[in-house]
Amino acid sequence: MSPVDTAFIIVCSMLVMLMTPALALFYGGLVRSRNVLSTTMHSFSMLGVVSILWAALGFTLAFGPDSGGLIGDLSALFLHGIGADPLPFAETIPGVLFAAFQCMFAVLTVALVSGSYAERIHFPAMLLFSALWLIFVYCPMAHWVWGKGWLGELGALDFAGGAVVHMSSGAGALAAAHAIGPRMDLNGGGGGHIVPHNLPMTLLGGGLLWFGWFGFNSGSALSAGVLAAHALVTTHLAAAAGILGWILVEWKYTGKPTTLGAASGALAGLVAITPGAGFVEVLPAVLIGFVGGVVCYGAVLLKSRLGYDDALDVVGIHGAGGTWGALATGVFAAAAVNGVDGLAYGNSGQLWIQLISVAATWIFCYTVSRILLYLVDKLVGLRAAPESELTGLDISEHNERAYQI
């Protein structure tokens, strides 16, 4: 047991917790003013729903003793037996702290999905879907990769959540966009062109996400040491490069660089480096972040051509960015950093393992998400009433206004 490591992970847990209200700000600024409270509520309420479910059932499913490489057993229901003693996953900190750190990841991941169905989902449906998604999508994915499940045993590299957090939320978001359908006034119908109502709010949220990401990626080293420091540097430089990649291609494509582009580019760089932050060296991290900005910008443009309404670009940024980052980790992982070489250092097998993890994540998370969305629709109805959607979900779902006129 290390007091230094314990203090470090306590701080990192707090940083990752901060990312959920930061996400609420990021998402809230991107919607119309009539939906800002409902959108922030989607993220903030997950601190309540997911935290309780994680302690009750989620942690044991994700990190309990393995059952067939697929899921954990039920021996740690309500964190039974999880206390001061370390766990095999983190041998220098209390087990209960490891559970708390992982709880913050679960909260954020479920909140990320909500960006796809903003401005049109019925709040009870959002709560039920989020609870089910945690149990049936996130927990199995966390076990497969981090809980001694089959992908981890295969050798898939995911330092801080390229598959578990970003690809899974991207696949869930795509399923939700397909199941719920587009907003009524999208593409000029009814309310006209949809534009963000408060970009300074989004920029503030983006900056806080960047700040929290240091705990997200550095903390995934699970100790205060060289690897954590290395992950902090690769994380920061990838985010910086992501800004440059996004705004350069945006400038070329539209003729103007935008503040939204800068915020989105930083997020794209952060997503892209997440799976490899503790596996790749500094120069490849910069490349991963830069290309991540370009790839995610292109993925966001594709949604109109593919005909789905991912309101806040969860698929384009988290899904595409996480996929690129996972594959790039298979190319640029360096044994000098964390004991594993990728394709660039002569180990072509690692890229194949990463490809398997990408395919398995997308297929599993999308398929199960569609099933859960179907069940939720039958039980409570997914979509808000048309008049509620046009009036705004702040009033119809929560009887509140963000701005008093």
Backbone torsions as a table, in degrees:
resi	resn	phi	psi	omega
1	MET	NA	131.2	-177.5
2	SER	-118.4	117.6	175.6
3	PRO	-60.0	-34.9	179.7
4	VAL	-65.7	-48.3	178.3
5	ASP	-61.9	-39.9	179.8
6	THR	-61.9	-47.1	178.7
7	ALA	-62.3	-40.4	-179.6
8	PHE	-61.9	-46.0	-178.0
9	ILE	-72.2	-29.6	172.6
10	ILE	-59.7	-47.7	179.6
11	VAL	-64.1	-43.0	179.6
12	CYS	-63.2	-37.1	177.1
13	SER	-61.4	-41.5	178.5
14	MET	-66.3	-38.1	178.2
15	LEU	-64.3	-42.2	-179.8
16	VAL	-69.2	-36.3	174.7
17	MET	-58.6	-41.5	-179.8
18	LEU	-59.8	-25.5	-177.4
19	MET	-65.1	-26.5	-179.4
20	THR	-72.2	-50.5	172.2
21	PRO	-63.2	-29.5	174.6
22	ALA	-63.5	-41.7	176.7
23	LEU	-63.0	-37.8	177.5
24	ALA	-59.4	-41.9	176.4
25	LEU	-66.1	-44.7	-179.5
26	PHE	-58.7	-50.6	179.4
27	TYR	-68.0	-42.3	-175.3
28	GLY	-60.9	-36.0	179.0
29	GLY	-70.7	-18.7	-174.4
30	LEU	-87.0	-15.3	-177.3
31	VAL	-96.5	175.4	174.4
32	ARG	-69.6	156.3	-174.5
33	SER	-61.0	-26.3	-178.5
34	ARG	-75.3	-7.3	-178.2
35	ASN	-123.9	10.6	-173.6
36	VAL	-67.4	-39.1	-179.2
37	LEU	-71.5	-40.2	178.9
38	SER	-63.8	-37.7	-179.3
39	THR	-69.9	-44.1	177.2
40	THR	-66.0	-32.9	178.1
41	MET	-63.5	-34.8	178.0
42	HIS	-56.6	-41.3	179.6
43	SER	-79.3	-51.2	-172.2
44	PHE	-63.1	-37.0	-178.7
45	SER	-65.9	-20.7	179.0
46	MET	-68.2	-23.4	174.3
47	LEU	-60.9	-30.7	176.1
48	GLY	-83.7	-55.0	-173.6
49	VAL	-62.9	-53.2	-173.3
50	VAL	-71.0	-38.1	-178.6
51	SER	-60.4	-44.9	-179.8
52	ILE	-67.7	-44.5	179.2
53	LEU	-64.6	-35.0	179.4
54	TRP	-63.3	-46.9	179.4
55	ALA	-65.7	-39.2	-176.2
56	ALA	-72.5	-45.9	-169.9
57	LEU	-139.3	-35.9	-171.2
58	GLY	-61.8	-44.8	-175.9
59	PHE	-62.1	-43.1	-177.6
60	THR	-69.0	-32.6	176.0
61	LEU	-68.3	-36.3	-177.1
62	ALA	-82.5	-38.8	-171.0
63	PHE	-127.6	7.5	173.0
64	GLY	-70.7	167.6	178.2
65	PRO	-50.0	137.2	-170.1
66	ASP	-65.7	140.9	173.1
67	SER	-122.4	98.1	175.7
68	GLY	67.6	18.9	-179.9
69	GLY	77.2	4.1	-171.9
70	LEU	-111.0	-35.5	-173.5
71	ILE	-158.3	157.0	175.3
72	GLY	-82.2	161.0	178.7
73	ASP	-82.4	-172.8	-174.0
74	LEU	-102.8	21.3	-174.9
75	SER	-70.6	-19.0	-177.4
76	ALA	-113.3	33.6	175.0
77	LEU	-55.6	138.4	-177.6
78	PHE	52.0	34.5	178.7
79	LEU	58.0	31.0	177.1
80	HIS	-60.4	126.5	178.6
81	GLY	80.5	0.1	179.4
82	ILE	-99.2	110.1	-175.5
83	GLY	-149.1	-123.4	-175.1
84	ALA	-75.7	-28.9	-176.1
85	ASP	-70.8	138.5	178.0
86	PRO	-66.0	159.3	175.2
87	LEU	-106.7	161.2	180.0
88	PRO	-59.1	-22.9	-178.3
89	PHE	-75.4	-25.7	-176.5
90	ALA	-152.5	96.5	-166.2
91	GLU	-87.8	0.6	-178.9
92	THR	-117.6	6.8	178.2
93	ILE	-130.1	157.2	177.7
94	PRO	-60.1	144.4	179.1
95	GLY	-58.8	-36.7	-178.6
96	VAL	-66.8	-30.4	176.7
97	LEU	-71.2	-40.3	175.0
98	PHE	-58.5	-42.0	178.4
99	ALA	-62.2	-40.1	-180.0
100	ALA	-67.8	-43.0	178.4
101	PHE	-58.9	-45.8	179.6
102	GLN	-69.0	-28.5	175.8
103	CYS	-58.9	-41.8	-178.0
104	MET	-64.5	-34.6	175.3
105	PHE	-64.0	-44.2	-179.0
106	ALA	-63.0	-43.9	179.2
107	VAL	-58.2	-49.5	-177.6
108	LEU	-63.3	-42.2	-176.7
109	THR	-62.8	-45.1	178.7
110	VAL	-64.0	-39.3	178.3
111	ALA	-63.9	-35.8	-179.9
112	LEU	-57.1	-40.3	-176.9
113	VAL	-58.4	-31.8	-172.4
114	SER	-62.5	-20.9	179.9
115	GLY	-62.7	-24.0	-176.8
116	SER	-75.4	-31.9	-175.1
117	TYR	-108.9	18.1	178.5
118	ALA	-56.7	147.3	173.8
119	GLU	76.6	8.3	-178.5
120	ARG	-153.4	-2.2	-176.9
121	ILE	-93.5	146.2	175.1
122	HIS	-74.7	129.1	-171.8
123	PHE	-58.9	-43.9	176.2
124	PRO	-58.8	-35.2	177.5
125	ALA	-66.4	-39.1	177.9
126	MET	-61.7	-44.2	180.0
127	LEU	-63.2	-46.2	-178.0
128	LEU	-67.1	-45.2	178.8
129	PHE	-61.0	-43.1	-178.7
130	SER	-62.4	-42.6	179.3
131	ALA	-63.4	-45.7	-179.8
132	LEU	-67.2	-38.4	-178.9
133	TRP	-63.9	-39.8	176.4
134	LEU	-57.0	-49.3	-173.9
135	ILE	-71.9	-43.2	-169.8
136	PHE	-99.5	-11.1	177.8
137	VAL	-119.3	-58.5	-174.3
138	TYR	-65.0	-47.5	-176.0
139	CYS	-62.2	-45.2	174.2
140	PRO	-60.0	-41.4	179.8
141	MET	-63.2	-44.2	178.8
142	ALA	-61.2	-38.2	178.9
143	HIS	-69.3	-43.0	-179.3
144	TRP	-56.8	-41.6	-171.8
145	VAL	-94.5	-46.2	-171.8
146	TRP	-109.0	-16.6	-173.1
147	GLY	-101.9	25.7	-179.1
148	LYS	70.1	31.2	174.3
149	GLY	-85.7	-170.4	-167.0
150	TRP	-69.6	-34.8	179.5
151	LEU	-70.7	-39.7	176.5
152	GLY	-63.6	-41.4	179.2
153	GLU	-68.5	-29.4	176.5
154	LEU	-68.0	-25.9	179.9
155	GLY	110.1	13.2	178.4
156	ALA	-63.1	136.1	-179.7
157	LEU	-99.8	122.8	177.2
158	ASP	-151.2	88.8	-170.6
159	PHE	-62.4	-45.5	-174.3
160	ALA	-138.5	10.7	171.5
161	GLY	127.2	28.6	175.7
162	GLY	-58.3	-45.0	176.8
163	ALA	-88.3	-50.5	-172.1
164	VAL	-63.7	-38.1	-176.6
165	VAL	-100.4	-57.0	-165.7
166	HIS	-85.7	-48.9	177.3
167	MET	-65.6	-38.1	-179.9
168	SER	-64.4	-44.3	178.9
169	SER	-68.5	-35.3	176.5
170	GLY	-63.7	-42.4	178.6
171	ALA	-67.3	-40.9	176.2
172	GLY	-63.5	-38.5	178.6
173	ALA	-65.5	-40.8	178.3
174	LEU	-63.5	-42.5	177.7
175	ALA	-61.0	-42.3	-179.5
176	ALA	-66.2	-42.5	178.5
177	ALA	-61.2	-40.4	177.8
178	HIS	-67.6	-42.0	-174.2
179	ALA	-73.8	-38.6	-174.2
180	ILE	-87.8	-31.0	179.9
181	GLY	87.7	172.6	-174.7
182	PRO	-76.0	159.5	172.9
183	ARG	-61.5	149.8	-173.1
184	MET	-62.9	-35.9	-174.5
185	ASP	-103.8	26.5	178.8
186	LEU	-72.8	146.8	174.8
187	ASN	61.0	43.0	171.0
188	GLY	90.6	-9.8	179.3
189	GLY	-79.4	138.9	175.7
190	GLY	66.8	-97.0	-173.5
191	GLY	-81.1	-0.8	177.0
192	GLY	83.7	-161.3	-175.3
193	HIS	-65.7	136.0	-177.4
194	ILE	-92.8	120.8	179.5
195	VAL	-129.8	152.6	177.0
196	PRO	-60.7	146.1	-177.0
197	HIS	-93.9	-17.7	-174.5
198	ASN	-154.8	84.2	-178.1
199	LEU	-68.4	-34.3	173.9
200	PRO	-57.4	-36.1	176.5
201	MET	-63.1	-41.5	178.3
202	THR	-65.9	-41.1	178.3
203	LEU	-64.0	-39.9	176.8
204	LEU	-62.6	-45.0	177.3
205	GLY	-61.5	-40.2	178.7
206	GLY	-64.1	-40.7	177.6
207	GLY	-64.5	-39.9	178.0
208	LEU	-69.0	-34.5	174.6
209	LEU	-62.5	-44.5	177.8
210	TRP	-58.0	-46.0	178.5
211	PHE	-60.4	-47.6	-179.8
212	GLY	-66.2	-27.3	-177.8
213	TRP	-64.1	-24.0	175.5
214	PHE	-62.4	-38.5	174.3
215	GLY	-71.8	-35.5	-179.3
216	PHE	-61.0	-52.3	-176.3
217	ASN	-86.2	-47.6	179.5
218	SER	-63.4	-41.2	179.8
219	GLY	-63.0	-23.9	179.7
220	SER	-68.9	-10.5	168.9
221	ALA	-69.6	-21.3	177.0
222	LEU	63.2	18.3	172.9
223	SER	-160.4	154.8	178.9
224	ALA	-88.6	99.6	-175.9
225	GLY	-162.2	-162.1	-175.8
226	VAL	-61.7	-41.1	-177.5
227	LEU	-64.1	-40.6	177.1
228	ALA	-62.9	-42.6	178.4
229	ALA	-63.4	-41.9	178.5
230	HIS	-62.1	-43.2	180.0
231	ALA	-63.4	-36.0	177.1
232	LEU	-62.6	-43.7	-178.2
233	VAL	-66.9	-46.7	179.9
234	THR	-63.8	-36.1	178.9
235	THR	-63.4	-49.0	-177.0
236	HIS	-64.5	-45.6	-176.9
237	LEU	-68.8	-34.5	177.1
238	ALA	-66.2	-39.4	177.3
239	ALA	-63.7	-43.9	178.1
240	ALA	-60.6	-44.0	179.1
241	ALA	-67.2	-32.8	177.6
242	GLY	-61.8	-40.0	175.0
243	ILE	-57.3	-48.2	-177.4
244	LEU	-64.0	-43.9	-179.6
245	GLY	-61.4	-45.1	-177.7
246	TRP	-66.3	-51.7	-172.5
247	ILE	-70.9	-27.7	176.9
248	LEU	-67.3	-45.2	-179.8
249	VAL	-72.2	-34.3	175.5
250	GLU	-64.1	-44.2	178.4
251	TRP	-58.8	-43.6	179.5
252	LYS	-66.7	-38.7	-173.3
253	TYR	-79.8	-39.6	-173.5
254	THR	-111.7	-14.2	-178.2
255	GLY	89.8	-5.1	-179.0
256	LYS	-141.4	134.4	168.4
257	PRO	-84.4	142.5	-174.8
258	THR	-122.1	157.8	175.2
259	THR	-65.3	-37.9	176.7
260	LEU	-62.5	-37.9	177.0
261	GLY	-63.1	-40.5	178.9
262	ALA	-64.2	-45.1	178.9
263	ALA	-64.4	-42.8	179.7
264	SER	-66.7	-37.8	178.8
265	GLY	-64.8	-41.6	176.1
266	ALA	-59.9	-44.3	179.7
267	LEU	-63.8	-40.1	178.7
268	ALA	-61.8	-43.6	177.8
269	GLY	-63.2	-40.2	178.7
270	LEU	-64.7	-43.7	178.1
271	VAL	-62.0	-46.3	-174.7
272	ALA	-63.0	-35.1	-177.2
273	ILE	-85.1	-13.4	-173.9
274	THR	-54.9	-47.4	-179.2
275	PRO	-69.5	-23.3	-174.0
276	GLY	-112.9	6.0	-172.6
277	ALA	-56.0	-34.8	179.9
278	GLY	-104.5	17.4	-180.0
279	PHE	-125.4	-22.7	-173.5
280	VAL	-110.7	157.2	178.1
281	GLU	-81.6	175.3	-169.0
282	VAL	-65.3	-48.6	-177.7
283	LEU	-62.0	-47.1	174.0
284	PRO	-59.1	-32.6	178.0
285	ALA	-61.8	-40.7	177.4
286	VAL	-63.3	-43.9	178.2
287	LEU	-62.4	-43.8	179.7
288	ILE	-60.1	-43.1	179.2
289	GLY	-66.2	-43.8	-179.4
290	PHE	-62.6	-50.3	179.3
291	VAL	-64.3	-34.3	176.5
292	GLY	-58.4	-42.2	176.6
293	GLY	-60.8	-42.0	179.8
294	VAL	-68.3	-46.6	-178.1
295	VAL	-62.0	-44.9	-177.2
296	CYS	-68.6	-36.4	175.2
297	TYR	-60.0	-45.8	178.1
298	GLY	-63.4	-39.3	-179.6
299	ALA	-65.8	-36.3	177.5
300	VAL	-65.1	-40.0	178.3
301	LEU	-63.9	-30.4	-175.5
302	LEU	-69.3	-22.6	-171.9
303	LYS	-63.5	-34.3	178.7
304	SER	-68.8	-35.0	178.8
305	ARG	-72.2	-31.8	-179.8
306	LEU	-86.9	-9.4	169.3
307	GLY	80.3	29.9	174.9
308	TYR	-124.5	150.8	-177.2
309	ASP	-105.1	86.7	172.3
310	ASP	-90.0	93.8	-163.4
311	ALA	-53.5	-44.2	-172.6
312	LEU	-117.6	23.1	169.3
313	ASP	63.1	42.2	176.0
314	VAL	-68.2	-42.1	-179.6
315	VAL	-65.9	-47.1	-175.9
316	GLY	-65.9	-35.1	-177.8
317	ILE	-96.3	-55.8	-175.3
318	HIS	-78.1	-43.2	179.6
319	GLY	-67.7	-53.5	-179.1
320	ALA	-69.1	-42.1	-179.8
321	GLY	-65.2	-40.9	177.4
322	GLY	-65.3	-37.8	178.2
323	THR	-64.9	-48.7	177.9
324	TRP	-58.8	-44.4	-178.4
325	GLY	-63.5	-38.8	179.1
326	ALA	-65.1	-43.7	179.4
327	LEU	-69.1	-39.9	178.7
328	ALA	-63.6	-33.2	175.5
329	THR	-62.5	-39.0	177.2
330	GLY	-65.4	-23.2	178.3
331	VAL	-88.2	-46.1	-167.1
332	PHE	-104.3	-1.6	177.4
333	ALA	-54.1	137.9	-175.9
334	ALA	-127.5	127.4	-179.8
335	ALA	-59.5	-27.5	179.1
336	ALA	-63.3	-23.3	180.0
337	VAL	-89.3	-51.0	-172.5
338	ASN	-149.1	28.6	168.4
339	GLY	85.3	1.8	-178.1
340	VAL	-130.3	130.9	174.9
341	ASP	-96.6	149.3	173.2
342	GLY	-107.2	-166.0	-175.6
343	LEU	-57.4	-41.0	-177.1
344	ALA	-64.5	-17.6	179.9
345	TYR	-113.0	20.1	172.1
346	GLY	98.5	0.3	-178.1
347	ASN	-108.1	83.3	-178.7
348	SER	-67.8	-23.7	-178.9
349	GLY	-62.3	-30.0	-178.4
350	GLN	-65.9	-36.2	178.2
351	LEU	-65.0	-38.8	177.5
352	TRP	-63.9	-39.4	177.1
353	ILE	-63.1	-41.5	178.5
354	GLN	-64.3	-38.1	176.3
355	LEU	-61.6	-41.4	177.4
356	ILE	-62.0	-43.3	-178.9
357	SER	-64.9	-38.5	178.0
358	VAL	-63.4	-49.0	-178.7
359	ALA	-62.8	-45.2	-179.2
360	ALA	-62.5	-40.8	-178.7
361	THR	-64.7	-49.9	-178.1
362	TRP	-63.6	-45.4	-177.0
363	ILE	-65.7	-48.2	-178.2
364	PHE	-64.3	-50.5	-173.3
365	CYS	-68.5	-39.4	178.6
366	TYR	-66.8	-46.1	-176.0
367	THR	-64.0	-47.9	-178.7
368	VAL	-66.9	-37.0	178.4
369	SER	-61.9	-41.8	178.9
370	ARG	-63.7	-39.5	177.7
371	ILE	-63.2	-45.3	-179.9
372	LEU	-64.3	-40.4	178.3
373	LEU	-63.7	-38.4	176.8
374	TYR	-62.4	-44.6	-179.6
375	LEU	-65.1	-42.7	180.0
376	VAL	-63.8	-40.2	178.8
377	ASP	-61.2	-41.2	179.3
378	LYS	-68.5	-32.6	-175.8
379	LEU	-82.0	-48.1	-173.8
380	VAL	-130.4	-7.8	-176.7
381	GLY	83.4	122.8	-175.6
382	LEU	-74.9	-40.3	-164.7
383	ARG	-102.2	140.9	172.7
384	ALA	-63.8	155.5	178.9
385	ALA	-62.0	149.7	-177.7
386	PRO	-55.1	-42.2	-179.8
387	GLU	-67.0	-32.7	177.0
388	SER	-67.9	-39.9	-179.8
389	GLU	-64.8	-40.3	-179.0
390	LEU	-74.5	-34.3	177.3
391	THR	-72.0	-35.2	-176.8
392	GLY	118.3	137.3	-176.3
393	LEU	-74.6	-18.8	177.7
394	ASP	-59.0	-45.9	179.8
395	ILE	-77.7	-49.3	-172.1
396	SER	-70.1	-33.7	-176.7
397	GLU	-99.1	-25.8	-172.3
398	HIS	-131.3	-6.0	178.7
399	ASN	55.6	44.6	179.6
400	GLU	-140.0	159.0	171.3
401	ARG	-126.4	138.3	177.4
402	ALA	-75.3	-34.3	-175.4
403	TYR	-128.0	126.4	179.0
404	GLN	-91.7	124.7	-178.1
405	ILE	-96.7	NA	NA
